[in-house]
């Protein structure tokens, strides 16, 4: 089975209109060589400054050569540095219009007021959802939905913050009658994967794409013949190597927000897209299951008479 996922390589027009340059650079950062990674980090940290720098100034600021800067530009899909500068300048101007000139896209500092903290967090969370939706590979999404619709069972793996997303996905599928299991214990993940069969689906959720427990479980599932799906922020990360289909998010974790809500919101956005796609293709039985489960828990809610007491 050929892998389906985002193509992070050079585009025909140099850049994707729907995927911002900073988002693309951030997703490819872990896979870049050290010298190119320094240039990438500079683009991520201050894209406006890069747009206003010559190639010589950027190379000096990053402690590297102009040749490395050019290699970096080509690695992220641009013909050269002038095209990167122009695109960053255009995107910076667009961002200024969205934020009204306020600096809300930067990291949280110790000098920020609580109001600024609220603005930065809400901006980051909203952008994570928006940018995730913009870059989501619809072809990969369609194939994942089809695989889950046809699956005998779906096993979902995630540890740490990703475990909450895995359990949310499992609960959603279970509620509409899909046999599904969400696992976060490393040993149970492996034993679960070991009994999967061709036609089953295994989903591994890892923001970094480097979580060993999740990668190992997905690898076992793949060897068993199950269809494997990776949900990650980094399309060239190790988890993508063991996945038939790769779905990516576009969230940024910062100094104070490693494993932050933004990354989980981005993951939940993708999970919702998969879930609704499955529900849409199985509309009648899904509606019956939703009505049955809604009725089952209705008596567990506080009624009007009790609320008035």
C-alpha positions as a Markdown table, in Angstrom:
| # | Residue | x | y | z |
|---|---|---|---|---|
| 1 | Unk | 0.0 | 0.0 | 0.0 |
| 2 | Unk | 1.5 | 3.4 | -1.0 |
| 3 | Unk | 1.7 | 6.0 | 1.7 |
| 4 | Unk | -0.6 | 8.9 | 1.4 |
| 5 | Unk | 0.1 | 12.2 | 3.3 |
| 6 | Unk | 1.2 | 15.8 | 2.7 |
| 7 | Unk | 3.9 | 16.4 | 0.2 |
| 8 | Unk | 6.5 | 18.6 | 1.9 |
| 9 | Unk | 8.7 | 18.8 | -1.1 |
| 10 | Unk | 9.0 | 21.6 | -3.6 |
| 11 | Unk | 5.7 | 22.7 | -5.2 |
| 12 | Unk | 5.3 | 23.7 | -8.8 |
| 13 | Unk | 4.6 | 27.3 | -7.9 |
| 14 | Unk | 7.1 | 27.4 | -5.1 |
| 15 | Unk | 4.6 | 27.5 | -2.2 |
| 16 | Unk | 1.2 | 26.3 | -1.3 |
| 17 | Unk | -1.4 | 29.1 | -1.2 |
| 18 | Unk | -3.3 | 27.3 | 1.7 |
| 19 | Unk | -0.3 | 26.5 | 3.8 |
| 20 | Unk | 1.7 | 29.4 | 5.3 |
| 21 | Unk | 5.5 | 29.3 | 5.0 |
| 22 | Unk | 6.1 | 29.3 | 8.8 |
| 23 | Unk | 3.7 | 26.3 | 9.2 |
| 24 | Unk | 5.5 | 24.4 | 6.5 |
| 25 | Unk | 8.9 | 25.2 | 7.9 |
| 26 | Unk | 7.9 | 24.3 | 11.5 |
| 27 | Unk | 6.6 | 20.9 | 10.3 |
| 28 | Unk | 9.9 | 20.1 | 8.5 |
| 29 | Unk | 12.2 | 21.5 | 11.1 |
| 30 | Unk | 13.1 | 18.2 | 12.9 |
| 31 | Unk | 14.1 | 16.6 | 9.5 |
| 32 | Unk | 16.5 | 19.3 | 8.4 |
| 33 | Unk | 20.3 | 19.1 | 8.8 |
| 34 | Unk | 21.7 | 21.3 | 11.6 |
| 35 | Unk | 22.8 | 24.2 | 9.5 |
| 36 | Unk | 19.5 | 24.4 | 7.6 |
| 37 | Unk | 17.6 | 23.9 | 10.9 |
| 38 | Unk | 19.2 | 27.1 | 12.2 |
| 39 | Unk | 17.9 | 29.0 | 9.2 |
| 40 | Unk | 14.5 | 27.4 | 9.7 |
| 41 | Unk | 14.4 | 28.4 | 13.4 |
| 42 | Unk | 15.1 | 32.0 | 12.4 |
| 43 | Unk | 12.2 | 31.9 | 10.0 |
| 44 | Unk | 9.9 | 30.5 | 12.6 |
| 45 | Unk | 11.0 | 33.0 | 15.4 |
| 46 | Unk | 10.9 | 36.2 | 13.3 |
| 47 | Unk | 9.7 | 35.8 | 9.7 |
| 48 | Unk | 9.3 | 39.6 | 9.3 |
| 49 | Unk | 13.0 | 40.1 | 10.1 |
| 50 | Unk | 14.0 | 37.4 | 7.6 |
| 51 | Unk | 11.8 | 39.1 | 5.0 |
| 52 | Unk | 13.8 | 42.3 | 5.6 |
| 53 | Unk | 17.2 | 40.7 | 5.6 |
| 54 | Unk | 19.6 | 40.1 | 2.7 |
| 55 | Unk | 20.8 | 36.5 | 2.2 |
| 56 | Unk | 24.2 | 37.6 | 3.6 |
| 57 | Unk | 22.7 | 39.0 | 6.7 |
| 58 | Unk | 20.6 | 35.9 | 7.3 |
| 59 | Unk | 23.5 | 33.6 | 6.8 |
| 60 | Unk | 25.6 | 35.6 | 9.3 |
| 61 | Unk | 22.8 | 35.7 | 11.8 |
| 62 | Unk | 22.4 | 31.9 | 11.6 |
| 63 | Unk | 26.1 | 31.2 | 11.7 |
| 64 | Unk | 26.1 | 29.5 | 8.3 |
| 65 | Unk | 26.7 | 30.1 | 4.6 |
| 66 | Unk | 24.6 | 31.6 | 1.8 |
| 67 | Unk | 24.8 | 28.3 | 0.0 |
| 68 | Unk | 23.1 | 26.7 | 3.1 |
| 69 | Unk | 20.3 | 29.3 | 3.0 |
| 70 | Unk | 19.7 | 28.5 | -0.7 |
| 71 | Unk | 19.6 | 24.8 | 0.1 |
| 72 | Unk | 17.1 | 25.5 | 2.9 |
| 73 | Unk | 14.9 | 27.5 | 0.5 |
| 74 | Unk | 14.8 | 24.7 | -2.0 |
| 75 | Unk | 14.1 | 22.1 | 0.8 |
| 76 | Unk | 10.9 | 23.9 | 1.7 |
| 77 | Unk | 9.7 | 24.4 | -1.8 |
| 78 | Unk | 11.1 | 27.7 | -3.0 |
| 79 | Unk | 13.3 | 28.4 | -6.1 |
| 80 | Unk | 15.6 | 30.7 | -4.1 |
| 81 | Unk | 15.9 | 33.3 | -1.3 |
| 82 | Unk | 14.2 | 36.2 | -3.2 |
| 83 | Unk | 11.0 | 34.1 | -3.5 |
| 84 | Unk | 11.1 | 33.2 | 0.2 |
| 85 | Unk | 11.6 | 36.9 | 1.2 |
| 86 | Unk | 8.7 | 38.0 | -0.9 |
| 87 | Unk | 6.4 | 35.3 | 0.5 |
| 88 | Unk | 7.3 | 36.0 | 4.1 |
| 89 | Unk | 6.7 | 39.7 | 3.6 |
| 90 | Unk | 3.3 | 39.1 | 2.0 |
| 91 | Unk | 2.3 | 36.7 | 4.8 |
| 92 | Unk | 3.6 | 39.2 | 7.5 |
| 93 | Unk | 1.4 | 41.9 | 6.0 |
| 94 | Unk | -1.6 | 39.6 | 6.0 |
| 95 | Unk | -1.0 | 38.6 | 9.6 |
| 96 | Unk | -0.8 | 42.3 | 10.6 |
| 97 | Unk | -4.3 | 42.7 | 9.1 |
| 98 | Unk | -5.7 | 39.8 | 11.1 |
| 99 | Unk | -4.2 | 40.8 | 14.5 |
| 100 | Unk | -4.8 | 44.6 | 14.0 |
| 101 | Unk | -1.1 | 45.2 | 14.6 |
| 102 | Unk | -1.0 | 43.5 | 18.0 |
| 103 | Unk | 1.9 | 41.1 | 18.7 |
| 104 | Unk | -0.1 | 38.0 | 19.7 |
| 105 | Unk | 1.7 | 35.3 | 17.7 |
| 106 | Unk | 4.9 | 35.4 | 19.7 |
| 107 | Unk | 6.0 | 33.2 | 22.6 |
| 108 | Unk | 4.8 | 34.1 | 26.1 |
| 109 | Unk | 7.4 | 36.1 | 28.1 |
| 110 | Unk | 7.8 | 36.8 | 31.8 |
| 111 | Unk | 6.9 | 40.5 | 31.1 |
| 112 | Unk | 3.5 | 39.8 | 29.6 |
| 113 | Unk | 0.4 | 40.9 | 31.4 |
| 114 | Unk | -2.3 | 38.4 | 32.1 |
| 115 | Unk | -4.3 | 40.1 | 29.4 |
| 116 | Unk | -1.5 | 39.5 | 26.9 |
| 117 | Unk | -1.2 | 35.9 | 28.0 |
| 118 | Unk | -4.9 | 35.4 | 27.3 |
| 119 | Unk | -4.6 | 37.0 | 23.9 |
| 120 | Unk | -1.6 | 34.9 | 22.9 |
| 121 | Unk | -3.0 | 31.6 | 24.1 |
| 122 | Unk | -6.4 | 32.2 | 22.4 |
| 123 | Unk | -4.6 | 33.3 | 19.2 |
| 124 | Unk | -2.4 | 30.3 | 19.2 |
| 125 | Unk | -5.3 | 27.9 | 19.8 |
| 126 | Unk | -7.4 | 29.4 | 17.1 |
| 127 | Unk | -4.5 | 29.5 | 14.6 |
| 128 | Unk | -3.7 | 25.8 | 15.3 |
| 129 | Unk | -7.2 | 24.8 | 14.3 |
| 130 | Unk | -7.3 | 27.1 | 11.3 |
| 131 | Unk | -3.9 | 26.1 | 10.0 |
| 132 | Unk | -4.6 | 22.4 | 10.6 |
| 133 | Unk | -7.7 | 22.6 | 8.5 |
| 134 | Unk | -5.9 | 24.5 | 5.7 |
| 135 | Unk | -3.2 | 21.9 | 5.3 |
| 136 | Unk | -5.1 | 18.7 | 5.9 |
| 137 | Unk | -4.6 | 16.2 | 3.1 |
| 138 | Unk | -8.1 | 15.5 | 1.9 |
| 139 | Unk | -7.1 | 12.5 | -0.2 |
| 140 | Unk | -5.5 | 10.9 | 2.9 |
| 141 | Unk | -8.5 | 11.8 | 5.0 |
| 142 | Unk | -10.9 | 10.1 | 2.5 |
| 143 | Unk | -8.8 | 6.9 | 2.5 |
| 144 | Unk | -8.7 | 6.8 | 6.3 |
| 145 | Unk | -12.4 | 7.3 | 6.5 |
| 146 | Unk | -13.0 | 4.5 | 4.0 |
| 147 | Unk | -10.6 | 2.2 | 5.9 |
| 148 | Unk | -12.4 | 2.8 | 9.2 |
| 149 | Unk | -15.9 | 2.3 | 7.7 |
| 150 | Unk | -14.8 | -1.1 | 6.4 |
| 151 | Unk | -12.7 | -2.1 | 9.5 |
| 152 | Unk | -13.5 | -5.0 | 11.8 |
| 153 | Unk | -12.0 | -3.0 | 14.6 |
| 154 | Unk | -10.1 | 0.2 | 15.2 |
| 155 | Unk | -7.3 | 0.4 | 17.8 |
| 156 | Unk | -6.0 | 3.9 | 18.7 |
| 157 | Unk | -2.7 | 4.5 | 20.4 |
| 158 | Unk | -1.5 | 7.6 | 22.3 |
| 159 | Unk | 0.5 | 8.4 | 25.4 |
| 160 | Unk | 0.8 | 11.6 | 27.5 |
| 161 | Unk | -1.3 | 14.4 | 26.1 |
| 162 | Unk | -2.1 | 12.4 | 23.0 |
| 163 | Unk | -3.8 | 9.7 | 25.1 |
| 164 | Unk | -6.7 | 12.1 | 25.8 |
| 165 | Unk | -7.2 | 12.5 | 22.1 |
| 166 | Unk | -7.0 | 8.8 | 21.5 |
| 167 | Unk | -9.7 | 8.1 | 24.2 |
| 168 | Unk | -11.9 | 10.9 | 22.7 |
| 169 | Unk | -11.6 | 9.3 | 19.3 |
| 170 | Unk | -12.4 | 5.8 | 20.7 |
| 171 | Unk | -15.5 | 7.2 | 22.5 |
| 172 | Unk | -16.8 | 8.9 | 19.4 |
| 173 | Unk | -16.4 | 5.7 | 17.3 |
| 174 | Unk | -17.8 | 3.5 | 20.0 |
| 175 | Unk | -20.9 | 5.7 | 20.3 |
| 176 | Unk | -21.9 | 5.1 | 16.7 |
| 177 | Unk | -21.4 | 1.3 | 16.9 |
| 178 | Unk | -17.8 | 1.0 | 15.6 |
| 179 | Unk | -15.7 | -1.6 | 17.5 |
| 180 | Unk | -12.9 | 0.5 | 18.8 |
| 181 | Unk | -10.3 | 0.6 | 21.6 |
| 182 | Unk | -8.1 | 3.4 | 22.9 |
| 183 | Unk | -4.9 | 2.4 | 24.6 |
| 184 | Unk | -2.2 | 4.4 | 26.4 |
| 185 | Unk | -0.2 | 1.7 | 28.3 |
| 186 | Unk | 2.8 | 0.6 | 26.3 |
| 187 | Unk | 2.4 | -3.2 | 27.0 |
| 188 | Unk | -1.3 | -3.2 | 26.2 |
| 189 | Unk | -0.7 | -1.2 | 23.1 |
| 190 | Unk | 1.7 | -3.9 | 21.9 |
| 191 | Unk | -0.5 | -6.8 | 22.8 |
| 192 | Unk | -3.5 | -5.1 | 21.2 |
| 193 | Unk | -1.5 | -4.6 | 18.0 |
| 194 | Unk | -0.3 | -8.2 | 18.0 |
| 195 | Unk | -3.9 | -9.6 | 17.5 |
| 196 | Unk | -4.9 | -7.2 | 14.7 |
| 197 | Unk | -5.7 | -8.7 | 11.3 |
| 198 | Unk | -5.7 | -7.4 | 7.7 |
| 199 | Unk | -8.7 | -5.1 | 7.3 |
| 200 | Unk | -8.3 | -3.7 | 10.9 |
| 201 | Unk | -7.1 | -0.2 | 11.4 |
| 202 | Unk | -4.5 | 1.1 | 13.9 |
| 203 | Unk | -4.2 | 4.8 | 14.5 |
| 204 | Unk | -1.1 | 6.2 | 16.3 |
| 205 | Unk | -1.3 | 9.7 | 17.7 |
| 206 | Unk | 1.9 | 11.6 | 18.5 |
| 207 | Unk | 2.4 | 15.3 | 18.2 |
| 208 | Unk | 6.2 | 15.0 | 17.7 |
| 209 | Unk | 6.0 | 11.7 | 15.8 |
| 210 | Unk | 8.9 | 10.4 | 17.9 |
| 211 | Unk | 7.0 | 8.7 | 20.8 |
| 212 | Unk | 8.6 | 5.2 | 20.9 |
| 213 | Unk | 5.7 | 3.4 | 22.5 |
| 214 | Unk | 3.2 | 4.6 | 19.9 |
| 215 | Unk | 5.7 | 4.0 | 17.0 |
| 216 | Unk | 6.4 | 0.4 | 18.2 |
| 217 | Unk | 2.7 | -0.4 | 18.5 |
| 218 | Unk | 1.9 | 0.9 | 15.1 |
| 219 | Unk | 4.8 | -1.0 | 13.7 |
| 220 | Unk | 3.5 | -4.3 | 15.2 |
| 221 | Unk | 0.1 | -3.5 | 13.8 |
| 222 | Unk | 1.6 | -3.0 | 10.3 |
| 223 | Unk | 3.4 | -6.3 | 10.4 |
| 224 | Unk | 0.1 | -8.0 | 11.3 |
| 225 | Unk | -1.4 | -6.6 | 8.1 |
| 226 | Unk | -3.6 | -3.8 | 9.6 |
| 227 | Unk | -4.0 | -0.5 | 7.9 |
| 228 | Unk | -1.9 | 2.0 | 9.8 |
| 229 | Unk | -2.6 | 5.7 | 10.3 |
| 230 | Unk | -0.4 | 8.3 | 11.9 |
| 231 | Unk | -1.6 | 11.6 | 13.3 |
| 232 | Unk | 1.3 | 13.9 | 13.9 |
| 233 | Unk | 2.6 | 17.5 | 13.5 |
| 234 | Unk | 5.7 | 16.5 | 11.6 |
| 235 | Unk | 5.2 | 14.6 | 8.3 |
| 236 | Unk | 8.8 | 13.4 | 8.1 |
| 237 | Unk | 8.9 | 12.1 | 11.7 |
| 238 | Unk | 9.6 | 8.4 | 12.5 |
| 239 | Unk | 6.0 | 7.6 | 13.0 |
| 240 | Unk | 5.2 | 8.5 | 9.4 |
| 241 | Unk | 7.6 | 5.7 | 8.3 |
| 242 | Unk | 5.4 | 3.0 | 9.7 |
| 243 | Unk | 2.1 | 4.5 | 8.5 |
| 244 | Unk | 0.1 | 3.8 | 5.4 |
| 245 | Unk | -1.6 | 7.1 | 5.7 |
| 246 | Unk | -0.4 | 10.3 | 7.5 |
| 247 | Unk | -2.7 | 13.0 | 8.8 |
| 248 | Unk | -0.9 | 16.1 | 10.0 |
| 249 | Unk | -1.7 | 19.0 | 12.4 |
| 250 | Unk | -0.2 | 22.5 | 12.4 |
| 251 | Unk | 0.2 | 23.4 | 16.0 |
| 252 | Unk | 3.1 | 25.3 | 17.7 |
| 253 | Unk | 4.4 | 24.3 | 21.1 |
| 254 | Unk | 6.3 | 27.0 | 23.0 |
| 255 | Unk | 8.5 | 27.4 | 26.1 |
| 256 | Unk | 5.6 | 27.4 | 28.5 |
| 257 | Unk | 3.3 | 25.2 | 26.5 |
| 258 | Unk | 5.0 | 21.9 | 25.6 |
| 259 | Unk | 2.1 | 19.5 | 25.1 |
| 260 | Unk | -0.1 | 22.5 | 25.0 |
| 261 | Unk | -3.8 | 22.7 | 24.4 |
| 262 | Unk | -3.2 | 24.1 | 20.9 |
| 263 | Unk | -1.6 | 20.7 | 19.8 |
| 264 | Unk | -4.5 | 18.8 | 21.3 |
| 265 | Unk | -7.1 | 21.1 | 19.7 |
| 266 | Unk | -5.4 | 20.6 | 16.4 |
| 267 | Unk | -5.5 | 16.8 | 16.9 |
| 268 | Unk | -9.1 | 16.9 | 17.9 |
| 269 | Unk | -9.9 | 18.9 | 14.8 |
| 270 | Unk | -8.5 | 16.1 | 12.6 |
| 271 | Unk | -10.3 | 13.4 | 14.8 |
| 272 | Unk | -13.6 | 15.3 | 14.3 |
| 273 | Unk | -13.1 | 15.4 | 10.6 |
| 274 | Unk | -12.5 | 11.6 | 10.5 |
| 275 | Unk | -15.4 | 10.9 | 12.8 |
| 276 | Unk | -17.9 | 13.0 | 10.8 |
| 277 | Unk | -16.6 | 11.4 | 7.6 |
| 278 | Unk | -17.3 | 7.9 | 9.0 |
| 279 | Unk | -20.7 | 9.0 | 10.4 |
| 280 | Unk | -21.7 | 10.6 | 7.0 |
| 281 | Unk | -20.9 | 7.3 | 5.1 |
| 282 | Unk | -22.9 | 5.3 | 7.6 |
| 283 | Unk | -25.7 | 7.8 | 8.1 |
| 284 | Unk | -28.7 | 5.6 | 9.0 |
| 285 | Unk | -27.0 | 3.2 | 11.5 |
| 286 | Unk | -25.1 | 6.2 | 12.9 |
| 287 | Unk | -28.3 | 8.1 | 13.6 |
| 288 | Unk | -29.9 | 5.1 | 15.2 |
| 289 | Unk | -26.8 | 4.6 | 17.5 |
| 290 | Unk | -26.7 | 8.2 | 18.4 |
| 291 | Unk | -30.4 | 8.2 | 19.4 |
| 292 | Unk | -30.0 | 5.0 | 21.4 |
| 293 | Unk | -26.9 | 6.3 | 23.3 |
| 294 | Unk | -28.5 | 9.7 | 23.9 |
| 295 | Unk | -31.6 | 8.0 | 25.3 |
| 296 | Unk | -29.5 | 5.7 | 27.5 |
| 297 | Unk | -27.8 | 8.6 | 29.3 |
| 298 | Unk | -30.9 | 10.9 | 29.3 |
| 299 | Unk | -32.0 | 9.7 | 32.8 |
| 300 | Unk | -28.6 | 10.6 | 34.2 |
| 301 | Unk | -29.2 | 14.3 | 33.6 |
| 302 | Unk | -30.7 | 16.6 | 36.2 |
| 303 | Unk | -34.3 | 17.4 | 35.3 |
| 304 | Unk | -36.0 | 20.8 | 35.5 |
| 305 | Unk | -37.7 | 20.1 | 38.9 |
| 306 | Unk | -34.4 | 19.4 | 40.6 |
| 307 | Unk | -32.7 | 22.4 | 39.1 |
| 308 | Unk | -35.3 | 24.7 | 40.7 |
| 309 | Unk | -34.5 | 23.5 | 44.2 |
